[in-house]
Amino acid sequence: MIRRLMFALLALLLATLTPVDAQEIVRQLPLHAELLPPQSLPARVAPTRWPLAGKQTLPQLDERTGTWDDLPLVFTTFTAPGLRLRVRRSDLEDWMPQATPSRYGFEAHYRWNPHIGFGLMLAPPKTFLPDLGTRSWLGYLASLARSPGLVLHANDDSERNPQMLRLMGERTRVLRYETPGTDDAPATSTIQVVQQNQGYTLVFALWGPVAEIDAAVPLFNSLIVRFETDAD
């Protein structure tokens, strides 16, 4: 099993990022066509690879006292050069931080179901998406389309959907996709909420077994909408 995973990782790292046809992305991820009509697609895009751990900024976690509706509260802050986010400490009480995150700079497991995970990635400028425009987003979708068996269930954009929440007041994109299971693990559903702030690409993520993740979505939503930038 470990050997198969090593070969799979090696193949991913050696994959050439050659441009692919945008229409082919639409065919592989058909829900994308509902948001981007064919005439708006660039002819060819280069897949955008997920930044490796060494390219991500590991946020420094601290606790600070602040106010919320003029009431004193304790906040957990996520600090990176030029950016500081905060959320009420009580909102994170049910999430257990992991000492060795694997995909996101910060990862935590749900206290009452360790199969459910929460992640936050802070990708510095020039390490992931240059912006959230069509060409950049298609590049990310092109990289996902290379994952065998991946099925896209949702692809939304606050620029095109006025009913969608803008996280921290900024343009926000949302993906939900499913990856197939293996002999050792069930199929996994992942939700990614992507936003850019102070030059960073922020990815808030929820993942877990397909049969269990829906119960955690309200908790995830209520957590990420409470994040805010801390200018103090």
N, C-alpha and C positions, 0 to 999 in steps of 0.2 A: 504494500500500500504506500509506504513512504517513498519507495523508489519510483512508483508511478507519479506521485505528486511532484517529485524532483524533476522528472522528465517533462511534466506538464508546465512547471514553472520555467524551466529552461526554454521550452518552446515559446512561451509567452514573451520572455525577455529577448529572444532572438527574432521575433516576428518583425518583418520589415513594415514600416509605416508608409507604404505606397498608396497614392491616391486611389480612391474607389469611386465608382459611379454612384451619384446621389440617389438615382432612381432605384438602384439595387438595395440601398439602405431602406428605402420605403417599402420595397417588396419583402425584405426580411423582417422589418418591424412595421407591420401594416398600419397600426394605429397612428403612426407618425403622419401619415398622409392626411389625416383629418385636420391636423393643425397647420400643415404646410402644403398648400396646393402645389402641384408639379411645376407651375410656371415660376414659383418663387425659389426653387431649389437651384443652388449652384451646380454646375455640370459635374465637377469632381471635387472631392474633399479628401484630406489626409486624416486618417484615424488619429485621435488624440489619446495617448496612453495615460492611464491612471498614474499619478505620481507615486514613485516608490517612497518608502518610509524616509529615506535620507533626504528627499526633496520636500517633505512636508515640514511645517513648523510645529514642534511639540509645544503646546500651550503650557504656560506656567500656571498652576492652580493655586489660588490664595482665597482667603476669606476676608471680606471687608464689611464694615458696617455702613449702611446707607439708609435711604428713606424710600418708602413706597406709599404714595398717597399721604405724605407727611407723617408716616409712622416709621419708627426705627426698625430696620430689618438687617439680617445678616445675609450677605450675598457671596456666592462662589464666583470668582472671576477667572476668566480664561485669557491670559495675557500673551501677546506676541509682539514683536517690534512694530510699533505704530498702530497697534490694535488691541483693545481690551473689551471683552464681552463680559456681561454679568447676568446671573440668574439667581433667583432666591434660593438659598441653601435648602429650604424645605422642599423645593420642587425636585431636588436631586436625591432626596432621602431614600427613595425606593430603587435607586440605581447604584450598583456596586462597581466602582472603578476597577479596571484591570491593570495589573502592573506591567504587562507586556502586550500592548495593543498590536494587532497584526496588520490591519488595513487602514485604520483611521488614527490620527494622532492621539485622540482620546477615545477610549472605549469603556463601556460599562455594561453589566448584565443586570437584568431586572431581578430584583430581590426575590420575587415570588415565582419566577419562572426563569431559570438560568439559560434556557434555550433562546430567550429573547434578548437581543443586544441593541444598544444605542451607541452611535459614534458621531464624532465631530472631527472633520478634517479642516485644517487651515493651510491652504496651498498658497505660497507667496507668489507675487507677480512672475510671469514667464515660466511657471512650472506646471501649469495645467491649462485652464481655459483663459484666453486673452480677454474674452467678453462673453456675454450670453446671447449673442446674435446668432442668426441662422447658420452661418458657415461653421462657427466654433461649436455650436451644439450638435450639428451633424457629424462633426469630427468625433465627438464623444460617442454618439450613437453608432458610428461606424466601428468604433472599438468594441462596443457591446455586441454588435452584430456578429463579431468573430467568435463569440463564446458559443460553443456547441450546445444546442438545445435551449438557449435563452429565449424566453417569451416576454415581450413587453406588454404590460397590462394598462399602463397609464403614462401619458406624456403631456404635461400641461405647462402653460406659460402665462404669467400674470399680464404680459403685454397683450395677449390675445383673448384672455378670459377675464373680463372685468369683475367677475364674482370671486375670483381667487385672491386669497390673502397675499399681500406683499410683506414678506418677512422683514421686520425692522424698517419698513417703508420703502424697500428697494425691490427692483425686479426680481422675481422668484420663479424658478423652474422646478417642476416635480416629475420624478420618474418612479414607476413601480414596475419591477420585473421579477421574473421567476427563473431560477436555475434548477436543472434536474437533480434528482437525488442520486446517491451512490449506494453500494452495498452497506456502507457504514453510516450513512447520514440521509435524512429525508430531503425532499425538494425544499428549497429555501426561497422565500419571498423577501425582496429588499425594496424599501422606499427611500429615495434620496431627495432631499429638498436642497436646492442649490441657489446660492445668492452670492453677490460680490460686495465687499465692504472694505474700504481703505486699501484697495488694490489686491486684497486677498480673495480667493475663491473659497467660500465656506460651503461645506457639504454636511448637512445634518442627515443622519441615516438611522433607519430602524430595520432590523432583519430578524428572521426566525423561521421556523417550520411553517409551510403554507397553511397547515391545519390550525396553527396556533396564533398567527400574527395579527389577525383581525381584532382580537380582543385587546391587543396592546396599542392599536392605532390611536384611540382617543387619548390615552396617556401620553403618547409621543407628541401628538398635536398640541396638547395643553402645555407640554414642556417647551417645545421650540418657540411657541409664540410668546413666551415669557422672557426669552433672551433679548437683551438690548445692549447697545454700545454704552460703555462707561467712559465718560469724558472727564471724570473727576481726577 
